[in-house]
């Protein structure tokens, strides 16, 4: 029987599994109907002359009988030349998807070596942005255009958009190293311009530093308050302070030795402590003190480990100091007030640096204290040295005025 659209419409589902009606003109071409009524065109052939395969061309009526017959004829030509359509389809299905790459990378040694906050950011970007966008796509089919479209869709948050593209680039580097693909569609994507944020606490008419230190004094958890004080007095990063151990401090010499495992640049840093920082540490240290400076809550075994976050103390202190913006959310019982700090804990680092520069400390010295590797990072504070420059020019102006009067 020749398979036609009329014949296809007349097919009846079998009682069990499926049945195939074979065409009497094109050898191996047939129509398969399952017990659930799904009708498809198929081609039966032997791969490389021995192995029998059944290749599904497509479903009826999406495919007409005439189109399916023509496709079967073309496939038979490829088979005679050594092709294997069903085998090739299976190989494509076995190819790694972008989701497979994500799963593999998030279990890799490279990922586990990252800092905790970096691992957290990578997981967030993977599950919120990359997996929904490309997770089901085969690695080889992800194109540069796909990366550009995702990047552009996040243009309202340029910093986040750039970090996601950088993470995608890292993922494709990993995929190439692991022989999962040869393509790298995320390479050399032009990043959006990022405005560097340099917010710091002011001590002018607003009195932000005075209000913040008063909030620290009044806070109920002085262990957490001391961590924030040490951030402000040393310009250190939150991770360096929270991981600080008494063995790192030489209070006699006034030196804090930060191990390379705790610093961003993976270099040991020897930081001189100010008299105020030394006084704070001495007031905190009990006799024979050892271990972490800042302890969190006790675990199930009753032991206390190093504190891992200052999020709640920061919010409470900023709220007490008036350094928050207030907004409302809808709760079960109506509108609720919520508070968001207008400064970050990292801005205490900016505060430390900006006040040093404003008081005449040179940028290279400030960069050294902050652990900056390149001068360009410290250059963001250059505009704050205007006062000392004005003083220098004023002195020269007075010399000229003196010379003019003497003449």
C-alpha positions in Angstrom: 0.0 0.0 0.0 1.3 3.5 -0.9 1.3 5.7 2.2 -0.8 8.9 1.6 -2.5 11.5 3.7 -5.8 9.8 3.2 -4.4 6.5 4.4 -2.8 8.2 7.4 -6.2 9.7 8.5 -7.8 6.3 8.2 -5.3 4.6 10.5 -6.8 3.1 13.7 -4.8 2.8 17.0 -3.8 -0.8 17.9 -4.9 -2.3 21.3 -1.3 -2.5 22.6 2.0 -0.7 21.9 2.2 0.2 18.2 1.9 -1.0 14.7 3.8 0.1 11.5 2.3 0.2 8.0 5.0 -0.1 5.4 5.1 1.7 2.0 5.3 -0.5 -1.1 7.2 2.0 -3.2 10.1 3.3 -0.9 11.7 0.4 0.9 11.9 1.0 4.7 9.5 3.9 4.7 6.5 3.5 6.9 3.8 5.0 9.1 3.8 4.1 12.8 0.7 4.5 15.0 0.7 3.9 18.7 -2.0 2.7 21.0 -2.5 6.3 22.2 -3.2 7.5 18.6 0.2 9.2 17.8 1.0 8.8 14.1 4.6 9.3 12.8 6.6 8.6 9.7 9.6 6.3 10.1 12.5 4.9 8.1 13.9 1.5 8.8 17.4 0.8 7.6 20.7 -1.0 8.5 23.5 1.2 9.6 26.8 0.3 7.9 25.2 -2.7 6.4 24.5 -4.7 9.6 22.9 -2.8 12.5 19.1 -2.3 12.1 17.8 1.1 13.1 14.4 2.9 13.0 14.6 6.6 12.4 11.6 8.9 13.2 11.1 11.4 10.4 8.3 13.4 12.0 4.7 13.3 13.1 1.5 13.5 11.0 0.0 16.0 10.2 2.9 18.3 10.9 4.6 16.3 8.1 2.6 15.3 5.1 3.0 11.9 3.5 4.6 13.5 0.4 7.1 15.5 2.4 8.0 12.5 4.6 8.5 10.3 1.5 10.9 12.9 -0.1 12.8 13.1 3.2 13.0 9.3 3.4 14.5 9.2 -0.2 17.1 11.8 0.8 18.0 9.9 4.0 18.5 6.7 2.0 21.0 8.4 -0.2 23.0 9.5 2.9 22.8 5.9 4.3 24.2 4.5 1.1 27.2 6.8 1.5 27.8 5.6 5.0 25.5 7.9 7.0 23.6 6.9 10.1 20.7 9.4 10.8 19.5 7.7 14.0 23.0 7.3 15.3 23.8 10.9 14.6 20.6 12.0 16.4 21.6 10.0 19.4 25.1 11.5 19.4 23.6 15.0 19.4 21.3 14.1 22.3 24.3 12.8 24.2 26.2 16.1 23.7 26.7 18.2 26.8 24.2 20.9 27.5 25.0 24.2 29.1 23.2 22.9 32.2 25.6 20.0 32.2 28.5 22.4 32.2 27.0 24.3 35.1 26.5 21.1 37.1 30.1 20.0 36.4 31.7 23.3 37.2 29.8 23.8 40.5 31.3 20.4 41.6 34.8 21.1 40.3 37.9 21.7 42.4 38.3 25.1 40.7 34.9 26.2 42.2 35.6 24.8 45.7 38.8 26.8 45.9 36.8 30.1 45.5 36.0 32.2 48.5 32.6 31.6 50.2 31.1 34.9 48.9 32.4 34.1 45.4 30.8 30.7 45.4 27.6 32.2 46.7 27.6 34.8 43.8 28.4 32.2 41.2 25.5 29.9 42.3 23.1 32.9 42.3 24.2 33.9 38.8 24.0 30.3 37.6 20.5 29.6 38.9 18.9 33.0 38.4 20.3 33.9 35.0 22.4 31.4 33.1 20.5 28.2 33.6 17.1 29.7 32.7 18.6 31.3 29.6 20.8 28.5 28.2 20.4 25.4 30.5 18.7 23.2 27.9 20.9 24.3 25.0 23.8 22.2 23.8 27.1 23.8 24.4 27.9 23.9 20.8 24.7 25.8 19.9 25.3 28.7 22.4 26.3 31.6 20.1 27.9 35.0 20.8 24.5 36.5 20.0 22.9 34.6 22.9 25.5 36.1 25.3 25.0 39.6 23.9 21.2 39.3 24.2 21.5 38.3 27.9 24.0 41.0 28.6 21.8 43.7 27.0 18.7 42.5 28.9 20.5 43.4 32.1 21.7 46.9 31.0 19.8 48.6 33.8 22.2 46.8 36.3 25.5 47.2 34.4 27.7 45.9 37.3 25.6 42.7 37.5 25.4 42.3 33.7 29.2 42.5 33.4 29.8 40.0 36.3 27.5 37.5 34.6 29.3 37.8 31.3 32.6 37.4 33.1 31.3 34.3 34.9 30.0 32.9 31.6 33.5 33.4 30.1 35.1 31.5 32.9 32.6 28.7 32.4 33.5 28.4 28.7 37.2 28.5 29.5 36.5 25.5 31.9 34.5 23.7 29.2 37.4 24.1 26.7 39.9 22.8 29.2 37.6 19.8 30.0 37.2 19.0 26.2 33.4 19.7 26.5 33.5 22.2 23.6 35.8 24.2 21.4 33.6 27.3 21.1 33.9 30.3 23.4 31.0 32.7 22.6 31.5 34.8 25.7 35.1 36.0 24.8 35.7 39.7 24.3 32.1 40.8 25.0 32.3 44.6 25.5 31.3 45.5 29.1 29.0 48.3 30.1 30.6 51.3 31.7 30.5 51.1 35.5 30.4 54.1 37.8 32.8 53.3 40.6 30.9 53.9 43.9 32.9 55.6 46.6 30.5 56.5 49.4 32.0 57.3 52.8 30.8 58.6 56.1 31.1 62.4 56.4 32.1 64.4 59.4 30.8 67.7 58.2 27.5 69.3 59.1 25.8 65.9 58.7 27.9 64.3 61.4 27.6 60.8 60.0 30.7 59.4 61.8 29.6 60.8 65.1 26.1 59.4 64.7 27.5 56.0 63.6 30.0 55.7 66.5 27.2 56.7 69.0 25.1 53.9 67.5 28.0 51.4 68.0 28.3 52.5 71.6 24.6 51.9 72.2 24.3 48.5 70.3 23.5 45.6 72.6 26.1 43.2 71.1 29.5 44.9 71.7 31.3 42.0 70.1 29.7 42.8 66.8 30.1 46.5 67.4 33.9 46.0 67.9 34.1 44.2 64.6 32.6 47.3 62.9 34.9 49.6 64.9 37.9 47.6 63.7 36.7 47.9 60.1 36.5 51.6 60.5 39.9 52.0 62.3 41.9 49.8 59.9 40.1 50.1 56.5 40.1 46.3 56.3 37.7 44.1 54.4 34.9 42.4 56.2 36.3 39.0 55.5 39.7 39.9 56.9 38.1 41.2 60.2 35.7 38.3 60.7 38.5 35.8 60.1 40.9 37.6 62.4 42.6 35.5 65.0 44.5 36.7 68.1 47.7 34.9 66.8 47.8 37.5 63.9 48.3 40.5 66.2 51.4 41.8 67.8 50.1 44.4 70.2 53.5 45.3 71.5 54.8 46.3 68.0 51.3 47.4 66.9 51.2 45.1 63.8 48.4 43.0 62.3 49.8 40.3 60.1 47.1 39.2 57.7 47.8 35.7 56.2 47.7 35.3 52.5 44.6 33.0 52.8 42.6 35.9 54.2 43.6 38.7 51.8 42.0 39.4 48.4 45.4 39.5 46.7 46.5 36.2 48.3 49.6 38.0 49.8 50.6 38.3 53.4 50.1 41.9 54.6 51.7 43.5 57.7 49.4 46.4 58.7 50.4 49.0 61.3 47.7 49.7 63.8 46.8 53.2 65.0 46.7 54.0 68.7 42.9 53.9 68.6 42.9 50.4 67.0 45.5 49.2 69.5 43.4 50.5 72.4 40.3 48.8 71.0 42.1 45.4 70.7 43.7 45.7 74.1 40.3 46.4 75.7 38.9 43.3 73.9 41.7 40.9 74.7 41.3 38.9 77.9 44.3 37.1 79.6 45.5 34.2 77.5 43.0 35.0 74.8 43.3 32.8 71.7 41.2 31.9 68.6 38.9 34.2 66.7 38.3 37.8 67.8 34.7 37.8 66.9 32.6 34.8 67.9 29.2 33.9 66.5 26.4 31.9 68.2 27.1 28.6 69.8 26.3 25.5 67.7 24.5 22.3 68.7 27.7 21.1 70.4 27.8 24.3 72.5 31.0 25.5 70.8 31.2 29.0 69.3 32.9 29.5 65.9 34.0 32.7 64.2 31.2 35.1 63.3 30.5 34.8 59.5 28.3 37.9 59.0 27.7 41.4 60.2 24.5 42.0 58.2 22.1 42.3 61.1 24.4 44.5 63.4 25.1 46.7 60.4 21.4 47.2 59.6 20.6 48.0 63.3 23.5 50.4 63.7 22.7 52.2 60.4 19.1 52.5 61.5 20.1 54.0 64.8 22.4 56.4 63.1 19.8 57.5 60.5 21.7 56.0 57.6 18.8 54.1 56.1 16.1 54.6 53.6 12.6 53.5 54.6 10.2 51.7 52.3 6.9 49.8 52.7 6.0 46.2 51.8 2.7 44.5 51.9 2.4 41.9 54.6 -0.4 39.7 55.8 -1.6 42.4 58.2 -1.2 45.4 55.9 1.8 47.5 55.1 5.1 47.0 56.9 8.1 49.3 57.2 11.4 48.0 56.0 14.8 49.7 56.2 17.7 49.6 53.8 21.2 51.0 54.7 22.3 53.8 52.4 25.9 52.7 53.1 27.6 49.3 52.9 30.1 47.8 55.4 32.7 48.2 52.6 32.1 51.9 52.8 33.9 52.0 56.1 37.0 51.1 54.1 36.3 54.1 51.8 35.8 56.2 54.9 39.1 55.2 56.4 40.9 56.0 53.1 39.1 59.2 52.2 39.8 60.8 55.6 43.5 59.9 55.4 43.8 61.4 51.9 41.8 64.5 53.0 44.3 65.0 55.9 47.3 65.0 53.6 48.4 61.3 53.6 49.8 60.5 50.1 47.9 58.1 47.8 50.8 55.5 47.7 50.8 55.3 51.5 47.0 54.9 51.6 47.2 52.3 48.9 49.8 50.4 50.9 47.6 50.5 54.0 44.6 49.2 52.1 46.6 46.4 50.4 46.1 47.8 46.9 48.3 46.1 44.3 48.0 48.8 41.6 48.0 52.6 42.1 45.0 53.0 39.8 42.7 51.5 42.5 43.7 54.1 45.0 43.4 56.9 42.4 39.6 57.0 43.1 40.5 59.1 46.2 42.7 61.6 44.3 40.0 64.3 44.3 39.9 64.3 48.1 43.5 65.7 48.2 42.3 69.0 46.9 42.4 70.6 50.3 46.1 69.9 50.8 46.8 71.1 47.2 45.0 74.3 47.9 47.1 74.8 51.0 50.3 74.3 48.9 49.2 76.8 46.3 48.1 79.3 49.0 51.6 79.2 50.5 53.1 80.0 47.1 50.6 82.8 46.6 51.7 84.3 50.0 55.3 84.2 48.9 54.5 86.2 45.7 52.4 88.7 47.7 55.3 89.1 50.1 57.8 89.7 47.2 55.4 92.2 45.6 55.1 94.3 48.8 58.8 94.3 49.4 59.4 95.5 45.9 
